[in-house]
Amino acid sequence: MSNTSLLSGSSAPRRLPWYVRSAARTWTCAPPPAEVRDFHAGLPGYAPTALTELPSLAAELGVGRVFVKDESARLGLPAFKALGASWAIHRVLARRTDGRPLRLVTATDGNHGRAVARMARLFGQRAQVFVPRGVHPAAVTAVEDEGADVVLVPGSYDEAVRRAAETAAAGSDSVLVQDTAWPGYERIPGWIVEGYSTLFAEIDEQLGAGAPGLVVVPAGVGSLAQAAVTHYRSRRDGAPATALLSVEPVTAACVLASLGHGEPVSVPTGTTTMAGLNCGTVSSLAWPLLRAGLDAAVAVTDAHSASAARDLAAADVSAGPCGAASLAGARAALTGTGAAGRRRALAVGSDSTVILLNTEGTAANPHAQEEQR
């Protein structure tokens, strides 16, 4: 039986929103397709993003080494999302036989929609992007500047996804390119997750021999976390298993809530500066892998994310609120009241290597620039 615990996200200072499953590191799965990395290497402007070591954070967290995988400049965009969007659109177009242009439809909290719009333009297609309330106007403008037709939705992210899906289904020349899955819509989200595998392949090459002890992943609908689970639970190199920790806003912790309940649950979402993580429903495609292969989940506040972003900026790492959530989550898990038990559950010690995924730079999320003023 798995060892699980879930503490509610109340305002009491000693109650950490936390989940852990000790058996996750023994679970295995098939690896992602090997050809994804070669595809990305052929795109204009491709280069591996930086893996930056920060000794000051290693000392603070009580571990051997801390690296930040810095996705603040990926394929000309300030977030990692271009990896998934490019591979998925490539696969969609490869299946077309009539050569007619497509309208690529999606919903977004900012970065995914901009990536779909950029890649649509690169591949000679059109894009229509549905944007929910709460997304910063500058982020909306960035999507429009990529040439997309933007539709503002006076509702949540889940409502924007529903509107995008309905619109795509109604048009014979339209395809939904969404980074969350539900029963009956899983092929394209699966391609998006495969696209993220390049990020983890780069980390392997940049670290060299061995595997990190802990990787900390921001989670919205869970697709990037799914890619992390796929990569690290499919390793066959004999290295010790890597612990995987997901991080979400306390106001939109659908992965944490689902893990605690043992089944997918939707949660109401509020306002958060971590706009790209403001998701109320876990992807159906991600869920089985997260349930089986994710070691732990934690939720953090906007204030903790903002503090982490400032500290990363002082170390010359550009991190928006979503990217900085990794550091905030690592601090929540590895320090403070009850940290000894959480560290044991994650098998993190004084000689461990920790990877923080900085999924976006400040340019991806205007909230980041406002928090730092």
Disulfide bonds with the S-S distance in Angstrom:
none
